[in-house]
Amino acid sequence: MSNLNNDSQLKTPYEQYLDARDLAPVSIGVALKASVELLRSGSKAKPFLLGGAGVGKTEGVKTVVADGLDAFCVALVGGFCTVEQERGIPVIEENTDGSVTFNPAARDILSKPLAELRSTGKIDRDGRTYSAMLIFFDELNQADSDVLKIFFSAFTSNTLPGLDWNGLPVYIMAAGNPPVNGYHVKKIHQSEAWDRRLCTIAIKSTSYREWSRWAKANNVDGNVLSYLKQKPELLDKERGKEQKVPTPATWAAVSDFLKSGIDITKPYSAVALEGMLGRTTGIDFRQYVLAGSEDTLSGEEMLKNKFSEVEEYIEDTIKEGKLAQLSSGVRGLAEHVVSLGMGNTSGKLNIPDLSTRIVQILDLLPADTVSVYSRALGDAQQDITSKKTSEQVAEFLREIGAAALTGPMSKEWNKLLARNNASLRNR
């Protein structure tokens, strides 16, 4: 069994980018708390939350940070701001469908609450009184160069064209995406002027365990939770240049869609889900929901639960004709096995026991579902970008196969090999 000698082989592009910048990611909760304390301190360095789409930056700033400062929050979105707006000129834009959109100038958005704060020392909105104001520059590093020049004055002199909040209880901070995984952003940290005015707080990619706590507290649909429990890599998937991939925020939107009472059997439900999740994930998720997802075991559960429970689950699922649900669970099993191989070091796993459990599971499956397992192994291996890690996983799978040939389920393994010779033998 080969050992992993270089941890960087397992790091995502985002983690490698943070290493290059000498930054350590933290949870969104820690990032928001740090932002509140930094703003309270009066430091000239302002918080800049760095992380992928959907990890909770925007929502967290508008709630946790704003509440912590008793501040009325106004957001300016860098990726959608024009030079004209920032200079004080409203913009009327024609959309592709022929309709028009009125985008007010930044001065119009900010001037009224600033005037209230200056004259009364407070801002009254929606039945609440605020003692301060928070100007939040969202997607800062997606703004074009001319807009960034205008925004820069907010961080250096507490002004924007036509606006001055010097002496007022006004806080400013920003957020943005990392320049990896398909995000086309300005590398503002390479500007010394910007870099010394921003305290960059990198946010960890959302884990299922962390997100599920929030999701359960906010009544996210059970189908979404159970699907992501067995496929946590789809919660915050790495983004290709053109690829449509879901984010944590996307999954929350999917939950809203399902909870609206949509008839999931209708073709239009497929269109909506594929539009939100991408075609491959959308199809797979819809089939999962149609098959009845609530009782699905994750790949990890198939390996760790009592075998009698796993056996009962598989037999009941087959009996009820929920083969799509079973296939989804089996794909999760294959992906989990590959993930074990990616992180495996000598002595951590009992290969004979692991191989026996895998054969026990495969022996219960219909032939076409066994082939799902094999294909999923191949797909998961192809997703590995490091040659060294790929070789390690291949060796790990060969060890599982070798252990199965001499283990207590060797007869069943040989039958499986004969039935699925090309696919299983080569994994």
C-alpha positions in Angstrom: 0.0 0.0 0.0 1.5 3.4 -1.0 1.6 6.2 1.5 0.8 9.8 0.8 4.0 11.8 1.3 2.8 15.2 0.1 -0.3 16.6 1.6 -0.5 19.3 -1.1 -1.6 16.6 -3.6 -4.9 16.4 -1.8 -5.5 20.1 -1.6 -8.2 21.9 -3.7 -7.2 24.8 -6.0 -8.7 27.1 -3.4 -6.5 25.7 -0.6 -3.5 25.8 -2.8 -4.3 29.5 -3.6 -4.6 30.3 0.1 -1.2 28.6 0.7 0.4 30.7 -1.9 -1.0 33.8 -0.2 -0.1 32.5 3.3 -3.7 32.6 4.4 -5.5 30.1 6.6 -9.3 29.6 6.0 -11.7 29.8 9.0 -15.4 28.9 9.4 -18.0 31.5 8.3 -19.0 32.0 12.0 -15.4 32.9 13.0 -15.0 35.2 10.0 -18.1 37.2 10.8 -17.2 37.5 14.5 -13.7 38.7 13.5 -15.3 41.3 11.1 -17.4 42.7 13.9 -14.5 43.1 16.3 -12.2 44.6 13.6 -14.9 47.2 12.7 -15.5 48.1 16.3 -11.8 48.6 16.8 -11.7 51.5 14.4 -8.8 50.0 12.5 -8.0 51.5 9.1 -7.9 47.9 7.7 -11.4 46.9 6.8 -12.7 43.3 6.6 -12.6 41.6 3.2 -14.3 38.2 3.3 -12.9 35.9 0.7 -14.7 32.7 -0.3 -16.7 30.9 -3.0 -20.3 31.6 -3.9 -22.9 30.4 -1.4 -20.8 30.0 1.7 -22.8 32.6 3.6 -20.7 35.8 3.1 -23.6 38.1 2.0 -26.2 36.7 4.3 -23.8 36.7 7.2 -22.8 40.4 6.7 -26.4 41.5 6.4 -27.4 39.7 9.6 -24.6 38.8 12.0 -22.2 41.7 11.3 -24.9 44.3 10.9 -26.7 43.1 14.1 -23.5 43.0 16.0 -22.9 46.7 15.2 -26.6 47.7 15.5 -26.1 49.0 11.9 -28.5 49.5 9.0 -26.8 47.6 6.1 -26.7 48.9 2.5 -25.0 46.7 -0.1 -23.3 47.9 -3.3 -22.6 44.9 -5.6 -19.3 45.4 -7.4 -20.0 43.1 -10.3 -23.1 45.1 -11.2 -22.1 48.7 -10.5 -21.3 51.0 -13.4 -19.0 54.0 -13.4 -22.0 56.2 -14.1 -23.8 54.9 -11.0 -20.9 55.4 -8.8 -20.3 59.0 -10.1 -23.9 59.8 -9.2 -25.8 59.1 -12.5 -28.7 56.7 -12.5 -28.7 54.2 -15.3 -31.5 52.8 -17.3 -30.5 49.5 -19.0 -32.2 47.5 -21.7 -32.5 43.8 -20.9 -32.2 41.1 -23.5 -35.9 40.5 -23.4 -36.7 44.1 -24.3 -37.6 45.2 -20.8 -35.7 48.0 -19.0 -34.2 48.1 -15.5 -33.7 51.3 -13.5 -30.4 51.2 -11.5 -30.2 54.1 -9.1 -26.9 55.9 -8.4 -25.0 54.8 -5.4 -25.6 58.4 -4.0 -29.4 57.8 -4.2 -29.1 54.5 -2.3 -26.9 55.8 0.5 -27.8 59.5 0.8 -31.1 59.2 2.7 -29.9 56.9 5.5 -26.8 58.9 5.8 -28.8 62.1 6.0 -31.0 60.5 8.8 -27.9 59.5 10.7 -26.4 62.9 10.4 -29.5 64.8 11.5 -31.0 62.4 14.2 -28.2 60.1 15.1 -30.3 57.1 14.1 -31.9 55.3 11.1 -35.5 54.1 11.3 -36.4 51.2 9.0 -39.2 48.6 9.0 -40.0 49.2 12.7 -36.4 49.1 13.9 -34.1 51.8 15.0 -30.4 51.6 14.1 -27.6 53.6 15.7 -25.1 53.1 12.9 -24.8 52.2 9.2 -22.8 49.5 7.4 -21.8 50.0 3.8 -21.1 46.6 2.3 -19.2 46.3 -1.0 -20.2 42.8 -2.1 -18.3 41.1 -5.0 -15.7 43.9 -4.6 -13.1 42.2 -6.8 -15.6 41.7 -9.7 -16.0 45.4 -10.2 -14.3 46.8 -13.3 -11.1 48.9 -12.8 -12.8 52.3 -13.0 -15.4 51.4 -10.4 -12.7 50.0 -8.1 -11.0 53.4 -8.4 -14.2 55.1 -7.1 -14.8 52.5 -4.4 -11.2 53.0 -3.2 -12.1 56.4 -1.8 -14.6 54.8 0.6 -11.8 52.8 2.1 -9.3 55.8 2.3 -11.3 58.9 2.9 -14.8 57.8 3.9 -16.3 59.3 0.8 -18.0 58.4 -2.5 -18.9 60.9 -5.2 -21.4 63.4 -3.6 -21.2 61.6 -0.2 -19.1 62.1 2.9 -19.6 60.2 6.1 -16.6 61.4 8.1 -17.5 61.7 11.8 -20.6 59.5 11.4 -21.0 56.0 12.9 -20.6 54.4 9.5 -18.7 51.1 9.0 -17.4 49.7 5.7 -16.4 46.2 4.7 -16.3 44.0 1.6 -16.5 40.5 0.3 -15.3 38.7 -2.9 -14.5 35.4 -4.6 -11.1 33.8 -5.0 -9.5 33.9 -8.5 -9.8 30.1 -8.9 -12.4 27.6 -10.1 -13.8 29.8 -12.8 -14.2 33.0 -10.9 -13.0 35.9 -13.1 -12.0 38.6 -10.5 -9.5 41.3 -10.1 -6.5 40.3 -8.0 -6.8 43.5 -5.9 -4.4 42.0 -3.2 -1.6 42.6 -5.8 -2.1 46.3 -5.4 -0.2 47.5 -2.3 -2.7 50.4 -1.8 -5.7 48.0 -1.7 -3.8 45.3 0.3 -2.9 47.4 3.2 -6.5 48.7 3.6 -8.1 45.2 3.5 -7.9 42.6 6.2 -8.5 39.5 4.1 -10.4 36.8 6.0 -10.5 33.5 4.0 -13.6 31.4 4.6 -13.5 27.6 4.5 -15.5 25.8 1.8 -18.7 24.7 3.3 -18.7 21.2 4.7 -21.9 19.1 4.8 -21.7 18.7 8.6 -21.5 22.5 9.1 -24.1 23.4 6.5 -26.6 20.7 7.7 -26.8 22.3 11.1 -27.8 25.6 9.5 -30.1 23.8 7.0 -32.0 21.8 9.7 -32.4 25.0 11.8 -33.9 26.7 8.7 -36.1 23.8 7.7 -34.3 22.9 4.5 -36.2 20.2 2.7 -35.4 16.7 3.8 -34.7 15.4 0.3 -31.9 18.0 -0.1 -30.4 17.0 3.2 -30.5 13.3 2.6 -29.1 13.6 -0.9 -26.2 15.8 0.2 -25.5 13.5 3.2 -24.5 10.8 0.8 -22.9 13.2 -1.8 -21.4 16.0 0.3 -19.0 16.9 -2.6 -22.0 18.3 -4.5 -22.7 20.9 -1.7 -19.8 23.1 -2.8 -18.4 21.6 -6.0 -15.4 23.0 -7.8 -16.4 25.2 -10.7 -15.1 24.8 -14.2 -14.9 27.8 -16.6 -18.3 27.1 -18.2 -19.7 24.4 -16.0 -23.0 24.9 -14.1 -22.5 23.7 -10.5 -24.5 24.1 -7.4 -23.5 26.1 -4.3 -24.9 26.0 -0.8 -27.1 28.9 -1.7 -28.4 27.0 -4.7 -29.4 24.0 -2.6 -31.3 26.3 -0.3 -33.1 27.6 -3.4 -33.8 24.0 -4.5 -35.3 23.4 -1.1 -37.7 26.4 -1.5 -38.7 25.0 -4.9 -39.6 21.6 -3.4 -41.4 23.1 -0.4 -43.6 25.2 -2.7 -45.6 22.1 -3.5 -44.2 21.5 -7.0 -45.3 18.3 -8.6 -41.9 16.6 -9.0 -43.2 14.1 -11.6 -44.0 16.9 -14.1 -41.4 17.6 -16.9 -41.2 21.2 -16.0 -39.8 20.3 -12.5 -36.8 18.7 -14.4 -36.2 21.9 -16.3 -36.1 24.0 -13.1 -33.9 21.6 -11.2 -31.4 21.2 -14.1 -31.3 25.0 -14.5 -30.4 25.4 -10.9 -28.1 22.4 -10.4 -26.7 21.6 -13.9 -28.1 18.8 -16.1 -26.2 15.9 -14.6 -26.8 16.8 -10.9 -30.4 17.9 -11.7 -31.3 14.6 -13.3 -29.7 12.6 -10.6 -31.3 14.6 -7.8 -34.8 14.4 -9.4 -34.5 10.7 -9.8 -33.4 10.4 -6.2 -36.5 12.4 -5.0 -38.8 10.4 -7.2 -37.4 7.2 -5.8 -38.0 8.3 -2.3 -34.9 9.6 -0.6 -35.6 9.8 3.0 -34.3 6.4 4.0 -31.3 6.3 1.8 -28.0 5.2 3.4 -24.9 7.2 2.6 -21.8 5.4 1.4 -20.2 5.8 4.8 -23.2 4.4 6.6 -23.2 1.3 4.3 -19.7 0.6 5.5 -20.1 1.5 9.2 -23.6 0.5 10.1 -24.4 -3.0 11.3 -24.5 -5.3 8.2 -28.0 -6.5 9.1 -29.3 -2.9 8.8 -27.6 -2.5 5.4 -28.9 -5.8 4.2 -32.4 -4.9 5.3 -32.2 -1.5 3.5 -31.0 -3.0 0.2 -33.5 -5.8 0.2 -36.4 -3.5 1.1 -35.3 -1.0 -1.6 -35.2 -3.7 -4.2 -38.5 -5.1 -3.1 -40.1 -1.6 -3.4 -38.7 -1.1 -6.9 -36.7 2.0 -5.8 -33.7 1.1 -8.0 -32.9 4.8 -8.8 -32.6 5.4 -5.0 -30.4 2.3 -4.7 -28.2 3.3 -7.6 -27.7 6.7 -6.0 -26.7 5.1 -2.7 -24.3 2.7 -4.5 -22.6 5.7 -6.3 -22.1 7.3 -2.9 -20.5 4.1 -1.7 -18.0 4.1 -4.6 -17.2 7.7 -4.1 -16.7 7.1 -0.4 -14.3 4.2 -1.1 -12.2 6.4 -3.4 -12.1 9.1 -0.7 -10.8 6.6 1.8 -8.1 5.7 -0.7 -7.2 9.3 -1.2 -6.6 9.8 2.6 -5.4 6.3 3.4 -2.1 5.7 5.2 -0.8 2.4 6.5 -2.4 1.1 9.6 -5.5 3.3 9.5 -7.8 1.0 7.7 -8.4 -2.7 8.1 -8.3 -3.7 4.4 -9.6 -7.3 4.8 -12.6 -6.2 6.8 -13.3 -3.3 4.4 -13.1 -5.6 1.4 -15.4 -8.2 3.0 -18.0 -5.5 3.7 -17.9 -4.2 0.1 -18.3 -7.7 -1.3 -21.2 -8.4 1.0 -22.9 -5.3 -0.3 -22.2 -6.0 -3.9 -23.4 -9.5 -3.6 -26.9 -8.3 -2.6 -27.2 -5.9 -5.6 -28.8 -6.6 -9.0 -26.3 -7.0 -11.8 -26.9 -3.6 -13.3 -26.5 -1.9 -9.9 -23.1 -3.6 -9.4 -22.1 -2.0 -12.7 -23.2 1.4 -11.3 -20.7 0.8 -8.5 -17.9 0.0 -10.9 -18.6 3.0 -13.2 -18.8 5.3 -10.2 -15.4 4.1 -9.1 -14.0 5.0 -12.5 -15.7 8.4 -12.5 -14.4 9.2 -9.0 -10.9 8.2 -10.0 -11.1 10.4 -13.1 -12.0 13.4 -11.0 -8.6 13.1 -9.2 -6.3 15.8 -10.7 -3.0 14.6 -9.0 -1.2 11.7 -10.7 0.3 10.7 -7.4 -3.0 10.6 -5.7 -4.6 8.7 -8.6 -1.9 6.0 -8.4 -2.4 5.8 -4.6 -6.1 5.2 -5.0 -5.5 2.6 -7.8 -3.1 0.7 -5.4 -5.7 1.0 -2.6 -8.4 -0.5 -4.8 -6.1 -3.3 -5.9 -5.4 -4.1 -2.3 -9.1 -4.3 -1.6 -9.5 -6.7 -4.6 -6.6 -8.9 -3.5 -8.0 -9.1 0.0 -11.4 -10.1 -1.4 -9.8 -13.0 -3.3 -8.5 -14.6 -0.1 -11.2 -13.4 2.3 -14.4 -15.1 3.7 -16.4 -13.8 0.7 -13.9 -15.1 -2.0 -16.5 -17.3 -3.6 -18.9 -14.5 -4.0 -16.2 -12.1 -5.2 -15.2 -14.6 -7.9 -18.8 -14.8 -9.0 -19.0 -11.0 -9.2 -15.8 -10.9 -11.2 -17.2 -13.4 -13.6 -20.4 -11.4 -14.0 -18.7 -8.0 -14.2 -15.3 -9.1 -15.4 -14.0 -6.1 -17.3 -15.3 -3.4 -14.9 -14.6 -4.8 -11.4 -11.3 -6.6 -12.2 -9.7 -3.4 -13.5 -10.7 -1.3 -10.5 
